[in-house]
Amino acid sequence: MPGIKTYFSWSTGKDAALALFYLLRDKNYSVEHLLTAVNAHHDRVSMHGLRRKLLELQVNSLDIPYSTIELPEQPSMEEYEAMMTKSVLRLKQQGFGCAAFGDIFLEDLKLYREKQLAALGIQPVFPLWKKDTTALLHEFLASGFKAIIVCVNADILDKSFAGRIIDKNFINDLPQGVDPCGENGEFHSFCFDGPIFKSPIPFTMGATVYREYDSPNKEGKTGFWFCDLL
């Protein structure tokens, strides 16, 4: 009996890659689509700042159909939710009954996703939920995955972490209090190789640039270092 038809909320990063790795081996689920939020103004993956071309190369190597949510430059929460709902309902009409995420321990985010999806009649699944983040990162590396840091929160990590390959040295160099998986938003990554890919995703490293955005959790701005991959 086939598993429940599932779409994956694909961020392009390491947690998503490991969660997808789990689900592809789970007969209860049949992952048949990837859904990614893209900033249409900048032509880059939201939050990660990854160029659309690298997203396309990545999903082609995964060999799973995908679609994007084309967000404006600075969408309001209402705009984001309306566009997300439209995409999810379209997938529901195609027979999808489950949505998968790479979240690990952020309770508020999990509850938000569950509430939004319940209203649409979609079941959420969180393959990595409550797993130890240090153990997860070591499992990620031991499984043959490779990833590079593409974005770091400048309030927490310095510029030198942007553009670093995730390895044991990276883990050892993280300051005390920083989650090894960056689950609190300390950093974001791009997964470019591993057992779920047909072939590695080629890229070259470009400039590292600094950007500031309005902070959702405090007054003022929050700065980020982005390593531009070409």
LUMTOR-743275 format. One record per residue: x, y, z of N, C-alpha, C in turn; residue number from 1. Coordinates in nm, 3 decimals. Layout:
BEGIN
{node {X; Y; Z}; {X; Y; Z}; {X; Y; Z}; NUM};
...
//
This chain:
BEGIN
{node {0.084; -0.119; 0.000}; {0.000; 0.000; 0.000}; {0.089; 0.125; 0.000}; 1};
{node {0.067; 0.217; -0.096}; {0.153; 0.335; -0.103}; {0.134; 0.427; 0.016}; 2};
{node {0.240; 0.501; 0.049}; {0.232; 0.595; 0.160}; {0.151; 0.718; 0.123}; 3};
{node {0.120; 0.800; 0.223}; {0.042; 0.921; 0.202}; {0.119; 1.018; 0.112}; 4};
{node {0.050; 1.073; 0.015}; {0.112; 1.164; -0.081}; {0.155; 1.292; -0.010}; 5};
{node {0.284; 1.320; -0.013}; {0.343; 1.424; 0.072}; {0.422; 1.526; -0.011}; 6};
{node {0.406; 1.653; 0.028}; {0.496; 1.755; -0.026}; {0.590; 1.801; 0.085}; 7};
{node {0.710; 1.842; 0.046}; {0.812; 1.881; 0.144}; {0.838; 2.031; 0.134}; 8};
{node {0.838; 2.097; 0.248}; {0.871; 2.239; 0.255}; {1.023; 2.251; 0.244}; 9};
{node {1.071; 2.277; 0.123}; {1.213; 2.264; 0.092}; {1.286; 2.398; 0.106}; 10};
{node {1.381; 2.404; 0.198}; {1.455; 2.528; 0.226}; {1.589; 2.535; 0.154}; 11};
{node {1.636; 2.423; 0.101}; {1.767; 2.404; 0.036}; {1.879; 2.374; 0.135}; 12};
{node {1.851; 2.374; 0.265}; {1.955; 2.356; 0.365}; {1.970; 2.215; 0.419}; 13};
{node {2.059; 2.201; 0.515}; {2.098; 2.070; 0.568}; {1.985; 2.000; 0.643}; 14};
{node {1.907; 2.074; 0.724}; {1.801; 2.009; 0.800}; {1.693; 1.953; 0.707}; 15};
{node {1.659; 2.030; 0.605}; {1.563; 1.982; 0.506}; {1.616; 1.858; 0.436}; 16};
{node {1.744; 1.858; 0.402}; {1.804; 1.744; 0.332}; {1.799; 1.618; 0.418}; 17};
{node {1.833; 1.632; 0.546}; {1.833; 1.515; 0.634}; {1.691; 1.466; 0.659}; 18};
{node {1.597; 1.559; 0.678}; {1.456; 1.521; 0.699}; {1.401; 1.449; 0.575}; 19};
{node {1.436; 1.499; 0.457}; {1.393; 1.433; 0.333}; {1.455; 1.294; 0.322}; 20};
{node {1.579; 1.280; 0.360}; {1.648; 1.152; 0.363}; {1.571; 1.051; 0.449}; 21};
{node {1.525; 1.096; 0.565}; {1.444; 1.011; 0.653}; {1.314; 0.968; 0.583}; 22};
{node {1.244; 1.066; 0.525}; {1.112; 1.038; 0.469}; {1.118; 0.949; 0.345}; 23};
{node {1.222; 0.964; 0.265}; {1.233; 0.882; 0.145}; {1.251; 0.734; 0.178}; 24};
{node {1.290; 0.705; 0.302}; {1.305; 0.566; 0.346}; {1.187; 0.518; 0.429}; 25};
{node {1.088; 0.605; 0.448}; {0.972; 0.573; 0.531}; {0.854; 0.538; 0.441}; 26};
{node {0.811; 0.414; 0.447}; {0.704; 0.367; 0.358}; {0.567; 0.428; 0.390}; 27};
{node {0.557; 0.499; 0.504}; {0.430; 0.564; 0.539}; {0.406; 0.691; 0.456}; 28};
{node {0.512; 0.738; 0.390}; {0.502; 0.864; 0.315}; {0.557; 0.846; 0.174}; 29};
{node {0.497; 0.921; 0.081}; {0.546; 0.923; -0.057}; {0.571; 1.068; -0.096}; 30};
{node {0.698; 1.111; -0.087}; {0.732; 1.251; -0.116}; {0.735; 1.271; -0.267}; 31};
{node {0.642; 1.352; -0.316}; {0.627; 1.367; -0.461}; {0.634; 1.512; -0.507}; 32};
{node {0.667; 1.604; -0.414}; {0.675; 1.744; -0.453}; {0.756; 1.822; -0.349}; 33};
{node {0.829; 1.923; -0.396}; {0.902; 2.015; -0.309}; {0.844; 2.155; -0.328}; 34};
{node {0.827; 2.228; -0.218}; {0.771; 2.362; -0.223}; {0.868; 2.459; -0.156}; 35};
{node {0.911; 2.562; -0.229}; {1.012; 2.655; -0.179}; {0.965; 2.799; -0.194}; 36};
{node {0.983; 2.878; -0.088}; {0.951; 3.021; -0.092}; {1.069; 3.096; -0.153}; 37};
{node {1.041; 3.175; -0.256}; {1.144; 3.252; -0.326}; {1.108; 3.400; -0.322}; 38};
{node {1.207; 3.483; -0.294}; {1.189; 3.627; -0.304}; {1.200; 3.665; -0.452}; 39};
{node {1.086; 3.691; -0.513}; {1.083; 3.715; -0.658}; {1.160; 3.841; -0.696}; 40};
{node {1.161; 3.940; -0.608}; {1.231; 4.066; -0.637}; {1.381; 4.043; -0.652}; 41};
{node {1.438; 3.964; -0.562}; {1.582; 3.938; -0.565}; {1.617; 3.809; -0.640}; 42};
{node {1.514; 3.730; -0.676}; {1.535; 3.604; -0.747}; {1.620; 3.507; -0.665}; 43};
{node {1.591; 3.504; -0.535}; {1.668; 3.419; -0.443}; {1.575; 3.350; -0.344}; 44};
{node {1.622; 3.238; -0.290}; {1.546; 3.164; -0.190}; {1.533; 3.250; -0.064}; 45};
{node {1.412; 3.260; -0.012}; {1.387; 3.342; 0.107}; {1.472; 3.295; 0.224}; 46};
{node {1.516; 3.388; 0.305}; {1.600; 3.364; 0.423}; {1.743; 3.323; 0.388}; 47};
{node {1.759; 3.227; 0.299}; {1.892; 3.175; 0.268}; {1.970; 3.264; 0.172}; 48};
{node {1.898; 3.341; 0.091}; {1.966; 3.428; -0.005}; {2.030; 3.354; -0.121}; 49};
{node {1.990; 3.229; -0.142}; {2.050; 3.146; -0.246}; {1.990; 3.180; -0.382}; 50};
{node {2.075; 3.190; -0.485}; {2.027; 3.220; -0.619}; {1.931; 3.112; -0.670}; 51};
{node {1.830; 3.155; -0.744}; {1.730; 3.061; -0.796}; {1.794; 2.951; -0.881}; 52};
{node {1.898; 2.986; -0.957}; {1.962; 2.887; -1.044}; {2.016; 2.770; -0.963}; 53};
{node {2.071; 2.797; -0.843}; {2.124; 2.689; -0.761}; {2.011; 2.605; -0.701}; 54};
{node {1.899; 2.668; -0.668}; {1.781; 2.592; -0.626}; {1.739; 2.497; -0.737}; 55};
{node {1.736; 2.546; -0.860}; {1.693; 2.464; -0.974}; {1.789; 2.347; -0.996}; 56};
{node {1.919; 2.372; -0.987}; {2.017; 2.264; -1.001}; {2.000; 2.161; -0.890}; 57};
{node {1.972; 2.209; -0.770}; {1.957; 2.120; -0.655}; {1.836; 2.029; -0.669}; 58};
{node {1.720; 2.086; -0.702}; {1.599; 2.003; -0.712}; {1.606; 1.911; -0.834}; 59};
{node {1.675; 1.954; -0.939}; {1.694; 1.865; -1.054}; {1.777; 1.743; -1.014}; 60};
{node {1.875; 1.763; -0.927}; {1.957; 1.652; -0.880}; {1.879; 1.562; -0.786}; 61};
{node {1.780; 1.618; -0.717}; {1.692; 1.537; -0.632}; {1.593; 1.457; -0.715}; 62};
{node {1.562; 1.509; -0.836}; {1.468; 1.445; -0.928}; {1.329; 1.431; -0.866}; 63};
{node {1.286; 1.539; -0.799}; {1.150; 1.546; -0.742}; {1.085; 1.672; -0.798}; 64};
{node {0.961; 1.664; -0.849}; {0.894; 1.784; -0.899}; {0.888; 1.892; -0.791}; 65};
{node {0.890; 2.018; -0.833}; {0.887; 2.126; -0.734}; {0.809; 2.246; -0.788}; 66};
{node {0.774; 2.334; -0.697}; {0.716; 2.463; -0.734}; {0.763; 2.566; -0.633}; 67};
{node {0.744; 2.693; -0.667}; {0.789; 2.801; -0.579}; {0.672; 2.891; -0.541}; 68};
{node {0.685; 2.952; -0.424}; {0.594; 3.059; -0.383}; {0.668; 3.189; -0.410}; 69};
{node {0.619; 3.267; -0.504}; {0.690; 3.387; -0.550}; {0.651; 3.507; -0.462}; 70};
{node {0.733; 3.535; -0.361}; {0.704; 3.641; -0.265}; {0.756; 3.776; -0.312}; 71};
{node {0.689; 3.886; -0.274}; {0.742; 4.020; -0.303}; {0.865; 4.048; -0.216}; 72};
{node {0.927; 4.164; -0.238}; {1.053; 4.195; -0.170}; {1.041; 4.189; -0.017}; 73};
{node {0.939; 4.252; 0.038}; {0.918; 4.249; 0.183}; {0.772; 4.219; 0.211}; 74};
{node {0.733; 4.090; 0.202}; {0.592; 4.054; 0.219}; {0.547; 4.072; 0.363}; 75};
{node {0.423; 4.115; 0.381}; {0.363; 4.117; 0.514}; {0.325; 3.974; 0.550}; 76};
{node {0.297; 3.951; 0.677}; {0.255; 3.817; 0.720}; {0.126; 3.776; 0.649}; 77};
{node {0.038; 3.873; 0.627}; {-0.088; 3.844; 0.560}; {-0.065; 3.802; 0.414}; 78};
{node {0.026; 3.872; 0.348}; {0.059; 3.836; 0.209}; {0.121; 3.698; 0.202}; 79};
{node {0.215; 3.672; 0.294}; {0.282; 3.542; 0.296}; {0.180; 3.429; 0.316}; 80};
{node {0.093; 3.446; 0.415}; {-0.005; 3.340; 0.445}; {-0.102; 3.319; 0.330}; 81};
{node {-0.143; 3.427; 0.263}; {-0.235; 3.414; 0.150}; {-0.171; 3.338; 0.035}; 82};
{node {-0.045; 3.368; 0.007}; {0.024; 3.301; -0.103}; {0.055; 3.156; -0.069}; 83};
{node {0.091; 3.131; 0.058}; {0.115; 2.994; 0.102}; {-0.013; 2.911; 0.093}; 84};
{node {-0.122; 2.968; 0.140}; {-0.252; 2.897; 0.136}; {-0.290; 2.860; -0.007}; 85};
{node {-0.270; 2.953; -0.099}; {-0.302; 2.927; -0.240}; {-0.221; 2.809; -0.293}; 86};
{node {-0.092; 2.806; -0.258}; {-0.005; 2.697; -0.306}; {-0.045; 2.563; -0.245}; 87};
{node {-0.074; 2.564; -0.114}; {-0.110; 2.439; -0.046}; {-0.243; 2.385; -0.099}; 88};
{node {-0.340; 2.472; -0.121}; {-0.469; 2.427; -0.174}; {-0.454; 2.369; -0.314}; 89};
{node {-0.365; 2.427; -0.392}; {-0.338; 2.371; -0.526}; {-0.283; 2.229; -0.515}; 90};
{node {-0.191; 2.209; -0.420}; {-0.135; 2.075; -0.399}; {-0.240; 1.979; -0.345}; 91};
{node {-0.326; 2.030; -0.258}; {-0.433; 1.944; -0.203}; {-0.525; 1.894; -0.315}; 92};
{node {-0.553; 1.982; -0.412}; {-0.636; 1.943; -0.525}; {-0.570; 1.835; -0.610}; 93};
{node {-0.437; 1.825; -0.600}; {-0.362; 1.723; -0.673}; {-0.346; 1.595; -0.592}; 94};
{node {-0.411; 1.590; -0.475}; {-0.411; 1.467; -0.397}; {-0.312; 1.462; -0.283}; 95};
{node {-0.243; 1.572; -0.256}; {-0.147; 1.574; -0.145}; {-0.222; 1.589; -0.013}; 96};
{node {-0.186; 1.502; 0.083}; {-0.253; 1.505; 0.213}; {-0.161; 1.533; 0.329}; 97};
{node {-0.032; 1.549; 0.301}; {0.066; 1.564; 0.408}; {0.173; 1.664; 0.366}; 98};
{node {0.220; 1.744; 0.465}; {0.328; 1.840; 0.444}; {0.441; 1.808; 0.540}; 99};
{node {0.565; 1.805; 0.490}; {0.681; 1.769; 0.572}; {0.773; 1.889; 0.592}; 100};
{node {0.835; 1.893; 0.712}; {0.920; 2.005; 0.749}; {1.046; 1.955; 0.819}; 101};
{node {1.153; 2.036; 0.814}; {1.280; 2.000; 0.878}; {1.298; 2.061; 1.016}; 102};
{node {1.190; 2.113; 1.077}; {1.200; 2.175; 1.209}; {1.245; 2.072; 1.314}; 103};
{node {1.317; 2.124; 1.416}; {1.373; 2.033; 1.517}; {1.316; 2.058; 1.657}; 104};
{node {1.316; 2.186; 1.702}; {1.265; 2.205; 1.839}; {1.192; 2.338; 1.863}; 105};
{node {1.165; 2.417; 1.763}; {1.096; 2.544; 1.785}; {0.945; 2.520; 1.797}; 106};
{node {0.896; 2.517; 1.921}; {0.757; 2.483; 1.950}; {0.659; 2.579; 1.883}; 107};
{node {0.688; 2.710; 1.890}; {0.596; 2.810; 1.833}; {0.580; 2.790; 1.683}; 108};
{node {0.689; 2.761; 1.615}; {0.684; 2.741; 1.470}; {0.605; 2.615; 1.436}; 109};
{node {0.628; 2.509; 1.512}; {0.555; 2.384; 1.489}; {0.404; 2.405; 1.510}; 110};
{node {0.367; 2.473; 1.618}; {0.226; 2.498; 1.646}; {0.163; 2.585; 1.537}; 111};
{node {0.239; 2.683; 1.489}; {0.190; 2.769; 1.381}; {0.163; 2.686; 1.256}; 112};
{node {0.258; 2.601; 1.219}; {0.240; 2.519; 1.098}; {0.119; 2.426; 1.116}; 113};
{node {0.107; 2.364; 1.233}; {-0.004; 2.271; 1.257}; {-0.138; 2.343; 1.248}; 114};
{node {-0.145; 2.462; 1.303}; {-0.270; 2.539; 1.300}; {-0.307; 2.577; 1.157}; 115};
{node {-0.210; 2.629; 1.081}; {-0.236; 2.671; 0.943}; {-0.279; 2.553; 0.857}; 116};
{node {-0.213; 2.439; 0.873}; {-0.243; 2.322; 0.790}; {-0.373; 2.253; 0.830}; 117};
{node {-0.405; 2.256; 0.959}; {-0.530; 2.195; 1.005}; {-0.650; 2.262; 0.939}; 118};
{node {-0.640; 2.394; 0.923}; {-0.749; 2.468; 0.859}; {-0.765; 2.430; 0.712}; 119};
{node {-0.660; 2.374; 0.653}; {-0.663; 2.335; 0.511}; {-0.679; 2.185; 0.492}; 120};
{node {-0.688; 2.111; 0.604}; {-0.706; 1.967; 0.596}; {-0.581; 1.891; 0.554}; 121};
{node {-0.463; 1.946; 0.591}; {-0.335; 1.883; 0.557}; {-0.267; 1.835; 0.685}; 122};
{node {-0.213; 1.715; 0.682}; {-0.143; 1.658; 0.797}; {0.005; 1.695; 0.792}; 123};
{node {0.062; 1.752; 0.900}; {0.204; 1.783; 0.900}; {0.287; 1.668; 0.956}; 124};
{node {0.413; 1.660; 0.912}; {0.505; 1.560; 0.968}; {0.641; 1.627; 0.986}; 125};
{node {0.707; 1.596; 1.099}; {0.835; 1.657; 1.135}; {0.935; 1.546; 1.167}; 126};
{node {1.006; 1.496; 1.067}; {1.093; 1.379; 1.086}; {1.206; 1.399; 1.187}; 127};
{node {1.250; 1.523; 1.207}; {1.364; 1.549; 1.296}; {1.321; 1.597; 1.435}; 128};
{node {1.193; 1.601; 1.460}; {1.142; 1.668; 1.580}; {1.200; 1.611; 1.709}; 129};
{node {1.253; 1.701; 1.792}; {1.306; 1.673; 1.926}; {1.431; 1.584; 1.925}; 130};
{node {1.492; 1.567; 1.810}; {1.618; 1.492; 1.807}; {1.732; 1.584; 1.851}; 131};
{node {1.836; 1.527; 1.910}; {1.950; 1.603; 1.958}; {2.023; 1.666; 1.839}; 132};
{node {2.041; 1.799; 1.842}; {2.095; 1.867; 1.725}; {2.242; 1.836; 1.699}; 133};
{node {2.319; 1.812; 1.805}; {2.459; 1.774; 1.785}; {2.466; 1.637; 1.718}; 134};
{node {2.384; 1.543; 1.766}; {2.381; 1.410; 1.706}; {2.332; 1.416; 1.561}; 135};
{node {2.234; 1.502; 1.535}; {2.183; 1.516; 1.398}; {2.291; 1.565; 1.302}; 136};
{node {2.369; 1.663; 1.345}; {2.472; 1.717; 1.257}; {2.581; 1.613; 1.230}; 137};
{node {2.617; 1.535; 1.332}; {2.714; 1.428; 1.311}; {2.656; 1.320; 1.219}; 138};
{node {2.526; 1.291; 1.233}; {2.461; 1.194; 1.144}; {2.459; 1.246; 1.001}; 139};
{node {2.433; 1.375; 0.985}; {2.432; 1.439; 0.854}; {2.566; 1.417; 0.783}; 140};
{node {2.675; 1.440; 0.855}; {2.808; 1.423; 0.796}; {2.841; 1.276; 0.771}; 141};
{node {2.805; 1.191; 0.868}; {2.835; 1.048; 0.855}; {2.758; 0.984; 0.739}; 142};
{node {2.642; 1.041; 0.706}; {2.561; 0.988; 0.596}; {2.613; 1.029; 0.459}; 143};
{node {2.713; 1.117; 0.457}; {2.772; 1.158; 0.331}; {2.722; 1.289; 0.276}; 144};
{node {2.645; 1.363; 0.356}; {2.597; 1.493; 0.311}; {2.707; 1.598; 0.320}; 145};
{node {2.696; 1.699; 0.233}; {2.788; 1.813; 0.237}; {2.707; 1.942; 0.226}; 146};
{node {2.745; 2.041; 0.306}; {2.673; 2.168; 0.303}; {2.768; 2.282; 0.333}; 147};
{node {2.729; 2.400; 0.286}; {2.808; 2.521; 0.307}; {2.719; 2.628; 0.372}; 148};
{node {2.777; 2.708; 0.461}; {2.701; 2.814; 0.528}; {2.684; 2.931; 0.431}; 149};
{node {2.559; 2.970; 0.407}; {2.532; 3.078; 0.312}; {2.483; 3.205; 0.381}; 150};
{node {2.443; 3.195; 0.507}; {2.391; 3.312; 0.579}; {2.417; 3.296; 0.727}; 151};
{node {2.467; 3.401; 0.793}; {2.484; 3.397; 0.939}; {2.426; 3.523; 1.000}; 152};
{node {2.369; 3.509; 1.118}; {2.318; 3.622; 1.195}; {2.437; 3.695; 1.255}; 153};
{node {2.458; 3.819; 1.211}; {2.576; 3.895; 1.253}; {2.576; 3.929; 1.401}; 154};
{node {2.460; 3.922; 1.466}; {2.454; 3.945; 1.611}; {2.513; 3.829; 1.689}; 155};
{node {2.526; 3.713; 1.623}; {2.567; 3.590; 1.694}; {2.699; 3.535; 1.643}; 156};
{node {2.719; 3.540; 1.511}; {2.841; 3.485; 1.451}; {2.909; 3.590; 1.365}; 157};
{node {3.042; 3.582; 1.357}; {3.113; 3.681; 1.276}; {3.119; 3.639; 1.129}; 158};
{node {3.169; 3.730; 1.048}; {3.173; 3.713; 0.902}; {3.245; 3.585; 0.859}; 159};
{node {3.343; 3.541; 0.938}; {3.426; 3.427; 0.897}; {3.347; 3.296; 0.884}; 160};
{node {3.230; 3.289; 0.948}; {3.150; 3.166; 0.939}; {3.076; 3.156; 0.806}; 161};
{node {3.049; 3.268; 0.742}; {2.982; 3.266; 0.611}; {3.076; 3.207; 0.507}; 162};
{node {3.029; 3.107; 0.435}; {3.110; 3.042; 0.333}; {3.189; 2.923; 0.383}; 163};
{node {3.172; 2.886; 0.510}; {3.243; 2.769; 0.562}; {3.168; 2.640; 0.531}; 164};
{node {3.243; 2.537; 0.497}; {3.186; 2.404; 0.480}; {3.156; 2.347; 0.619}; 165};
{node {3.041; 2.283; 0.633}; {3.008; 2.220; 0.761}; {3.089; 2.091; 0.776}; 166};
{node {3.174; 2.088; 0.877}; {3.252; 1.969; 0.909}; {3.277; 1.969; 1.060}; 167};
{node {3.358; 1.877; 1.108}; {3.383; 1.868; 1.252}; {3.451; 1.992; 1.305}; 168};
{node {3.538; 2.054; 1.224}; {3.603; 2.178; 1.268}; {3.501; 2.291; 1.285}; 169};
{node {3.404; 2.296; 1.192}; {3.298; 2.396; 1.203}; {3.221; 2.378; 1.333}; 170};
{node {3.185; 2.253; 1.365}; {3.111; 2.225; 1.488}; {3.192; 2.269; 1.609}; 171};
{node {3.320; 2.236; 1.610}; {3.406; 2.270; 1.724}; {3.427; 2.420; 1.739}; 172};
{node {3.418; 2.494; 1.629}; {3.444; 2.638; 1.632}; {3.322; 2.722; 1.670}; 173};
{node {3.204; 2.659; 1.674}; {3.084; 2.735; 1.710}; {3.094; 2.786; 1.854}; 174};
{node {3.064; 2.913; 1.879}; {3.068; 2.967; 2.015}; {2.968; 2.895; 2.107}; 175};
{node {2.997; 2.897; 2.233}; {2.907; 2.835; 2.331}; {2.770; 2.902; 2.324}; 176};
{node {2.665; 2.821; 2.328}; {2.530; 2.874; 2.322}; {2.469; 2.876; 2.183}; 177};
{node {2.552; 2.854; 2.080}; {2.501; 2.848; 1.943}; {2.459; 2.705; 1.912}; 178};
{node {2.334; 2.689; 1.867}; {2.287; 2.555; 1.836}; {2.364; 2.497; 1.718}; 179};
{node {2.411; 2.371; 1.727}; {2.489; 2.311; 1.618}; {2.417; 2.307; 1.484}; 180};
{node {2.283; 2.303; 1.487}; {2.206; 2.303; 1.363}; {2.155; 2.444; 1.327}; 181};
{node {2.190; 2.543; 1.408}; {2.142; 2.678; 1.380}; {1.992; 2.690; 1.391}; 182};
{node {1.932; 2.611; 1.478}; {1.786; 2.603; 1.487}; {1.724; 2.733; 1.539}; 183};
{node {1.802; 2.814; 1.607}; {1.751; 2.943; 1.656}; {1.774; 3.056; 1.556}; 184};
{node {1.812; 3.021; 1.434}; {1.834; 3.121; 1.330}; {1.975; 3.176; 1.326}; 185};
{node {2.068; 3.106; 1.391}; {2.207; 3.154; 1.394}; {2.272; 3.151; 1.255}; 186};
{node {2.235; 3.051; 1.175}; {2.291; 3.041; 1.039}; {2.200; 2.956; 0.951}; 187};
{node {2.221; 2.969; 0.820}; {2.149; 2.888; 0.721}; {2.250; 2.829; 0.624}; 188};
{node {2.213; 2.717; 0.564}; {2.309; 2.645; 0.480}; {2.249; 2.605; 0.346}; 189};
{node {2.338; 2.564; 0.257}; {2.301; 2.508; 0.126}; {2.362; 2.369; 0.118}; 190};
{node {2.277; 2.268; 0.102}; {2.324; 2.129; 0.092}; {2.352; 2.099; -0.055}; 191};
{node {2.477; 2.064; -0.086}; {2.515; 2.049; -0.227}; {2.555; 1.907; -0.266}; 192};
{node {2.553; 1.814; -0.170}; {2.585; 1.675; -0.204}; {2.532; 1.583; -0.094}; 193};
{node {2.512; 1.457; -0.129}; {2.464; 1.360; -0.031}; {2.388; 1.246; -0.096}; 194};
{node {2.345; 1.150; -0.016}; {2.284; 1.028; -0.070}; {2.149; 1.048; -0.138}; 195};
{node {2.085; 1.163; -0.121}; {1.956; 1.186; -0.187}; {1.973; 1.251; -0.325}; 196};
{node {2.095; 1.292; -0.358}; {2.120; 1.360; -0.485}; {2.176; 1.264; -0.590}; 197};
{node {2.138; 1.286; -0.716}; {2.193; 1.206; -0.826}; {2.339; 1.243; -0.849}; 198};
{node {2.373; 1.370; -0.829}; {2.510; 1.417; -0.847}; {2.528; 1.544; -0.766}; 199};
{node {2.653; 1.580; -0.730}; {2.677; 1.703; -0.654}; {2.632; 1.826; -0.732}; 200};
{node {2.592; 1.931; -0.660}; {2.552; 2.056; -0.724}; {2.674; 2.146; -0.736}; 201};
{node {2.714; 2.182; -0.858}; {2.835; 2.265; -0.876}; {2.808; 2.411; -0.840}; 202};
{node {2.906; 2.475; -0.780}; {2.895; 2.618; -0.750}; {3.035; 2.674; -0.728}; 203};
{node {3.046; 2.805; -0.736}; {3.168; 2.874; -0.696}; {3.131; 2.981; -0.594}; 204};
{node {3.224; 3.014; -0.507}; {3.197; 3.112; -0.403}; {3.220; 3.252; -0.455}; 205};
{node {3.120; 3.339; -0.433}; {3.133; 3.479; -0.470}; {3.165; 3.563; -0.347}; 206};
{node {3.120; 3.687; -0.349}; {3.150; 3.780; -0.240}; {3.065; 3.749; -0.116}; 207};
{node {3.115; 3.789; 0.000}; {3.038; 3.786; 0.124}; {2.990; 3.928; 0.151}; 208};
{node {2.858; 3.945; 0.162}; {2.801; 4.079; 0.175}; {2.717; 4.089; 0.302}; 209};
{node {2.704; 4.212; 0.352}; {2.629; 4.238; 0.475}; {2.497; 4.305; 0.441}; 210};
{node {2.388; 4.258; 0.500}; {2.256; 4.316; 0.479}; {2.186; 4.332; 0.615}; 211};
{node {2.104; 4.437; 0.626}; {2.026; 4.458; 0.747}; {1.877; 4.456; 0.715}; 212};
{node {1.800; 4.399; 0.809}; {1.655; 4.389; 0.792}; {1.587; 4.430; 0.923}; 213};
{node {1.461; 4.473; 0.912}; {1.383; 4.502; 1.032}; {1.374; 4.376; 1.116}; 214};
{node {1.399; 4.389; 1.246}; {1.396; 4.273; 1.334}; {1.254; 4.242; 1.377}; 215};
{node {1.211; 4.116; 1.363}; {1.074; 4.080; 1.404}; {1.059; 4.069; 1.555}; 216};
{node {1.169; 4.051; 1.627}; {1.162; 4.023; 1.771}; {1.211; 4.137; 1.860}; 217};
{node {1.262; 4.244; 1.800}; {1.313; 4.355; 1.880}; {1.310; 4.482; 1.797}; 218};
{node {1.329; 4.596; 1.861}; {1.332; 4.721; 1.788}; {1.463; 4.731; 1.708}; 219};
{node {1.455; 4.800; 1.597}; {1.575; 4.822; 1.518}; {1.598; 4.716; 1.411}; 220};
{node {1.724; 4.704; 1.370}; {1.762; 4.617; 1.260}; {1.842; 4.496; 1.310}; 221};
{node {1.835; 4.389; 1.231}; {1.922; 4.273; 1.253}; {2.006; 4.254; 1.128}; 222};
{node {2.139; 4.234; 1.148}; {2.229; 4.220; 1.035}; {2.263; 4.077; 1.005}; 223};
{node {2.287; 4.048; 0.877}; {2.323; 3.914; 0.833}; {2.440; 3.922; 0.733}; 224};
{node {2.529; 3.825; 0.743}; {2.635; 3.806; 0.642}; {2.588; 3.698; 0.545}; 225};
{node {2.592; 3.728; 0.415}; {2.553; 3.632; 0.312}; {2.675; 3.598; 0.227}; 226};
{node {2.700; 3.469; 0.209}; {2.802; 3.424; 0.114}; {2.730; 3.393; -0.017}; 227};
{node {2.760; 3.472; -0.118}; {2.692; 3.458; -0.247}; {2.752; 3.343; -0.326}; 228};
{node {2.673; 3.241; -0.352}; {2.721; 3.129; -0.433}; {2.678; 3.149; -0.578}; 229};
{node {2.771; 3.119; -0.668}; {2.749; 3.143; -0.811}; {2.740; 3.010; -0.886}; 230};
//
